[in-house]
Amino acid sequence: MLFLQRNWLMLVVLLPILGLGLVSALLHYAEHMMRKHGEAWHDGLTRILDIPDRYQLTLYSKGSADPTSGMGLLFIHGSPGDASNFHQQFETLFPNFLHLAYDRPGFGKSRAAQSPDNLSWHTQAAFDVIQTHPNTKWIAIGHSYGGPVAMNLAIDHPDKIIGVIQIGGAMDPSLEKVHVLQKIAGWSIVSWIIPKSFRHSNVELINLKPDLVELQKKLKQLQRPVVMLHGTDDSLVPVSNCRYMSNQLEVQQLSDLLILDIRDGWNHFIPWQNPASVHEAVRTLLSHPTIHFIHDAL
């Protein structure tokens, strides 16, 4: 007791430091395990895309596009995460489609020379990725944070994207809340102990609300069909994002472009817990009446 009375100030200082150290160790371990998992699936699939002064991206491709259709599937992972989130889609390929995934800037094996960690930045990175196959037309498949990236990419580049599949995609800005711990993690004195991927994730998720407000203004420009694959038990990105998209496109008289695929009891981790549903969503999108017209016109 005497020790506590005389050294209370030291304890007040040390306990938060010890707590931060424990959190840092746990986050570094989590990042290590994600990287270890990612390294297990991509042997022989890797390609480096170097955009000077911006980023160096690690790409993974498999399969080939049908020569007559020239179509591919672009996989955009969430936050945090990496391309290996789609490893099961690479194990069982969708026929006659090139499969292309990549580690977004700041995640996995990709590096960012500068990184504002916002939706516009990551949309540009996705565009740079698909430009490695300039004659291919793409279905953009985004999981979680990758959902709005895929949507923004389709709006900005309808000449390259024939459709979008959002898997647990975050679209409703009113649902994005910034926790006080996220703000603390952004402090310089704290952020330096946080692993790289979690630092990038924290910043882009803090920026997501204003980014989605800007994306909302662009929805009237949407020209491509969208499948929203979502689980009712998604506790990370609520299924009400689907209702938001339905309401927004109805206002813009674009309801015919939206297909909702809501799965009862499913959670947020659809790509690896329900992998076959991703191919089902591709088939659903390809059955949309505008797809053949779009492809013939491009």
C-alpha positions as CSV (number, residue, x, y, z in Angstrom):
1,M,0.0,0.0,0.0
2,L,2.9,2.4,0.9
3,F,4.4,1.7,-2.5
4,L,1.1,2.6,-4.2
5,Q,0.8,5.8,-2.2
6,R,4.3,7.0,-3.0
7,N,4.3,5.9,-6.7
8,W,0.8,6.5,-7.9
9,L,2.0,9.0,-10.5
10,M,4.4,6.5,-11.9
11,L,1.6,4.0,-12.1
12,V,-0.7,6.4,-13.8
13,V,2.0,7.0,-16.5
14,L,3.1,3.4,-16.9
15,L,-0.3,1.7,-17.1
16,P,-1.4,3.4,-20.3
17,I,2.0,2.7,-21.8
18,L,1.8,-0.9,-20.9
19,G,-1.7,-1.0,-22.3
20,L,-0.6,0.5,-25.6
21,G,2.3,-1.9,-25.7
22,L,-0.1,-4.8,-25.4
23,V,-2.4,-3.5,-28.0
24,S,0.5,-2.9,-30.4
25,A,1.8,-6.4,-29.9
26,L,-1.7,-7.9,-30.6
27,L,-2.1,-5.7,-33.8
28,H,1.4,-6.7,-35.0
29,Y,0.6,-10.3,-34.4
30,A,-2.7,-10.0,-36.3
31,E,-0.9,-8.3,-39.2
32,H,1.7,-11.1,-39.2
33,M,-0.9,-13.8,-39.4
34,M,-2.8,-12.0,-42.2
35,R,0.5,-11.7,-44.1
36,K,1.3,-15.4,-43.5
37,H,-2.1,-16.4,-44.7
38,G,-1.7,-14.3,-47.8
39,E,1.7,-15.8,-48.7
40,A,0.2,-19.3,-48.8
41,W,-2.0,-18.8,-51.9
42,H,-0.2,-16.6,-54.5
43,D,2.8,-18.6,-55.6
44,G,3.3,-17.9,-59.3
45,L,0.5,-15.3,-59.5
46,T,2.4,-12.2,-58.5
47,R,3.1,-9.1,-60.6
48,I,4.4,-5.7,-59.5
49,L,2.9,-2.5,-60.8
50,D,5.1,0.5,-60.0
51,I,3.6,4.0,-60.3
52,P,6.5,6.4,-59.4
53,D,5.9,8.7,-56.5
54,R,2.5,7.1,-55.9
55,Y,2.6,3.5,-55.0
56,Q,4.0,0.0,-55.8
57,L,1.1,-2.4,-56.1
58,T,1.3,-6.2,-55.9
59,L,-1.1,-7.8,-58.3
60,Y,-2.3,-11.4,-58.5
61,S,-3.9,-12.9,-61.7
62,K,-5.1,-16.3,-62.8
63,G,-7.2,-17.6,-65.7
64,S,-7.8,-16.0,-69.0
65,A,-10.5,-14.0,-70.7
66,D,-12.4,-15.6,-73.6
67,P,-10.9,-14.1,-76.8
68,T,-14.3,-13.1,-78.1
69,S,-15.6,-11.5,-74.9
70,G,-12.4,-10.2,-73.3
71,M,-13.9,-9.9,-69.8
72,G,-12.4,-10.1,-66.4
73,L,-13.2,-10.1,-62.7
74,L,-11.5,-7.4,-60.6
75,F,-11.4,-8.2,-56.9
76,I,-11.1,-5.3,-54.4
77,H,-10.6,-6.2,-50.7
78,G,-11.8,-4.4,-47.6
79,S,-10.2,-2.7,-44.7
80,P,-7.9,-4.0,-43.4
81,G,-7.2,-6.9,-45.6
82,D,-5.4,-8.0,-48.8
83,A,-6.0,-9.8,-52.0
84,S,-5.9,-13.2,-50.3
85,N,-9.4,-12.5,-49.0
86,F,-10.5,-13.8,-52.4
87,H,-8.2,-16.9,-52.4
88,Q,-11.2,-19.2,-52.7
89,Q,-12.4,-17.4,-55.8
90,F,-8.9,-18.0,-57.3
91,E,-9.1,-21.7,-56.4
92,T,-12.3,-22.3,-58.3
93,L,-12.3,-19.9,-61.3
94,F,-15.3,-18.5,-63.1
95,P,-15.0,-19.9,-66.6
96,N,-13.6,-17.7,-69.4
97,F,-12.8,-14.7,-67.2
98,L,-9.5,-13.3,-66.3
99,H,-9.2,-13.1,-62.4
100,L,-7.3,-10.1,-61.1
101,A,-6.8,-9.1,-57.4
102,Y,-4.4,-6.7,-55.8
103,D,-3.2,-5.5,-52.4
104,R,-4.6,-2.0,-52.1
105,P,-2.0,0.7,-51.4
106,G,-0.7,0.3,-47.8
107,F,-2.0,-3.2,-47.4
108,G,-0.5,-6.6,-47.9
109,K,2.7,-6.4,-50.0
110,S,1.8,-3.1,-51.7
111,R,3.5,0.2,-50.8
112,A,2.4,3.8,-50.9
113,A,4.9,6.6,-51.4
114,Q,2.1,9.0,-50.4
115,S,-1.3,8.0,-49.3
116,P,-4.2,10.3,-48.4
117,D,-6.2,7.1,-47.8
118,N,-9.4,8.3,-49.3
119,L,-11.9,6.8,-51.8
120,S,-10.6,8.9,-54.7
121,W,-7.0,7.7,-54.2
122,H,-8.1,4.0,-54.0
123,T,-10.3,4.4,-57.1
124,Q,-7.3,5.7,-59.0
125,A,-5.3,2.8,-57.8
126,A,-8.0,0.4,-59.0
127,F,-8.0,2.1,-62.4
128,D,-4.2,1.8,-62.7
129,V,-4.6,-1.9,-62.0
130,I,-7.1,-2.6,-64.8
131,Q,-5.0,-0.6,-67.2
132,T,-2.5,-3.4,-67.1
133,H,-5.0,-5.2,-69.3
134,P,-6.2,-2.3,-71.5
135,N,-8.4,-4.4,-73.8
136,T,-10.3,-6.2,-71.0
137,K,-13.8,-5.2,-69.8
138,W,-14.4,-5.8,-66.1
139,I,-16.9,-6.7,-63.5
140,A,-15.7,-4.9,-60.3
141,I,-16.2,-7.0,-57.2
142,G,-15.7,-5.1,-53.9
143,H,-15.9,-6.4,-50.4
144,S,-16.6,-4.1,-47.5
145,Y,-14.6,-0.9,-48.2
146,G,-13.9,-2.3,-51.6
147,G,-17.6,-1.9,-52.4
148,P,-17.6,1.9,-52.7
149,V,-14.3,1.7,-54.5
150,A,-15.9,-0.6,-57.1
151,M,-18.9,1.7,-57.4
152,N,-16.8,4.8,-57.8
153,L,-14.7,3.1,-60.4
154,A,-17.8,2.1,-62.4
155,I,-19.1,5.7,-62.3
156,D,-15.8,7.2,-63.3
157,H,-14.9,4.6,-66.0
158,P,-18.0,3.1,-67.5
159,D,-16.0,2.4,-70.7
160,K,-14.0,-0.2,-68.6
161,I,-16.5,-1.5,-66.1
162,I,-19.6,-3.5,-67.3
163,G,-21.0,-4.1,-63.8
164,V,-20.4,-4.0,-60.1
165,I,-20.8,-6.6,-57.3
166,Q,-20.8,-5.2,-53.8
167,I,-20.2,-7.8,-51.1
168,G,-21.2,-6.3,-47.7
169,G,-20.5,-2.9,-49.2
170,A,-20.6,0.3,-47.2
171,M,-22.6,3.0,-49.0
172,D,-24.7,4.9,-46.5
173,P,-22.8,7.8,-45.0
174,S,-25.2,8.1,-42.1
175,L,-24.1,4.7,-40.8
176,E,-20.4,5.6,-40.6
177,K,-19.4,6.5,-37.1
178,V,-15.9,7.4,-35.9
179,H,-15.2,5.8,-32.5
180,V,-13.1,7.8,-30.0
181,L,-10.4,5.1,-30.1
182,Q,-10.0,5.7,-33.8
183,K,-9.3,9.3,-33.2
184,I,-6.8,8.4,-30.5
185,A,-5.1,5.9,-32.8
186,G,-4.6,8.8,-35.2
187,W,-2.5,10.8,-32.8
188,S,1.1,10.8,-33.8
189,I,2.3,9.6,-30.4
190,V,0.0,6.5,-30.8
191,S,0.0,5.8,-34.5
192,W,3.7,5.0,-34.7
193,I,3.2,1.8,-32.7
194,I,0.3,0.6,-34.8
195,P,1.1,-1.7,-37.8
196,K,1.1,-0.2,-41.2
197,S,-2.0,-1.8,-42.5
198,F,-4.0,-0.8,-39.4
199,R,-2.8,2.8,-39.7
200,H,-4.0,3.0,-43.3
201,S,-7.3,1.2,-42.4
202,N,-7.9,3.7,-39.5
203,V,-7.4,6.7,-41.7
204,E,-9.5,5.6,-44.6
205,L,-12.4,4.5,-42.3
206,I,-12.3,7.9,-40.6
207,N,-12.4,9.5,-44.1
208,L,-15.2,7.2,-45.3
209,K,-18.2,9.2,-44.2
210,P,-17.3,12.4,-46.2
211,D,-16.2,10.2,-49.1
212,L,-19.6,8.5,-49.2
213,V,-21.3,11.9,-49.1
214,E,-19.4,12.8,-52.3
215,L,-20.1,9.4,-53.8
216,Q,-23.8,9.9,-53.1
217,K,-23.7,13.0,-55.4
218,K,-22.3,10.9,-58.2
219,L,-24.9,8.1,-58.1
220,K,-27.0,9.9,-60.7
221,Q,-24.2,9.2,-63.2
222,L,-24.4,5.4,-62.7
223,Q,-24.7,3.6,-66.0
224,R,-23.8,0.0,-65.0
225,P,-25.9,-2.7,-63.2
226,V,-25.0,-3.4,-59.5
227,V,-25.6,-6.6,-57.4
228,M,-25.5,-6.0,-53.7
229,L,-24.7,-9.3,-51.9
230,H,-25.3,-8.8,-48.2
231,G,-26.0,-10.8,-45.1
232,T,-28.7,-10.0,-42.6
233,D,-26.4,-10.7,-39.7
234,D,-23.6,-8.4,-40.9
235,S,-22.6,-6.6,-37.7
236,L,-19.8,-4.6,-39.3
237,V,-21.6,-3.1,-42.3
238,P,-25.3,-3.2,-41.7
239,V,-27.6,-4.7,-44.3
240,S,-29.5,-1.4,-44.3
241,N,-26.9,-0.2,-46.8
242,C,-29.0,-2.1,-49.3
243,R,-32.1,-0.1,-48.4
244,Y,-30.1,3.1,-48.8
245,M,-28.9,2.2,-52.3
246,S,-32.4,1.2,-53.3
247,N,-33.8,4.5,-52.1
248,Q,-31.0,6.5,-53.7
249,L,-31.3,4.9,-57.1
250,E,-35.1,5.1,-57.0
251,V,-34.8,8.9,-56.6
252,Q,-32.5,9.0,-59.6
253,Q,-34.9,6.7,-61.6
254,L,-32.2,4.1,-61.8
255,S,-33.9,1.3,-59.8
256,D,-33.6,-1.1,-62.8
257,L,-29.8,-1.1,-62.4
258,L,-29.9,-2.6,-58.8
259,I,-30.2,-6.2,-57.9
260,L,-30.4,-7.1,-54.2
261,D,-29.2,-10.5,-53.0
262,I,-29.8,-10.5,-49.2
263,R,-28.9,-13.8,-47.4
264,D,-30.6,-14.6,-44.2
265,G,-28.2,-15.3,-41.3
266,W,-25.0,-14.5,-43.2
267,N,-22.4,-12.2,-41.7
268,H,-19.8,-9.9,-43.2
269,F,-17.2,-12.5,-44.3
270,I,-19.0,-13.8,-47.3
271,P,-16.0,-14.2,-49.7
272,W,-14.4,-16.9,-47.5
273,Q,-17.4,-18.3,-45.6
274,N,-19.8,-18.5,-48.5
275,P,-17.4,-18.4,-51.5
276,A,-19.7,-20.0,-54.1
277,S,-22.1,-17.1,-53.6
278,V,-19.6,-14.8,-55.3
279,H,-19.8,-16.8,-58.6
280,E,-23.6,-16.9,-58.2
281,A,-23.6,-13.1,-58.0
282,V,-21.5,-12.9,-61.2
283,R,-24.1,-15.1,-63.0
284,T,-26.9,-12.9,-61.6
285,L,-25.1,-9.8,-62.9
286,L,-24.5,-11.4,-66.3
287,S,-28.2,-12.1,-66.6
288,H,-29.0,-8.4,-66.3
289,P,-30.6,-7.3,-69.6
290,T,-28.2,-4.4,-70.1
291,I,-25.0,-6.5,-69.9
292,H,-25.0,-7.8,-73.5
293,F,-25.9,-4.3,-74.8
294,I,-23.1,-2.7,-72.8
295,H,-20.5,-5.3,-73.9
296,D,-21.5,-4.9,-77.6
297,A,-21.3,-1.2,-77.3
298,L,-17.8,-1.1,-75.7
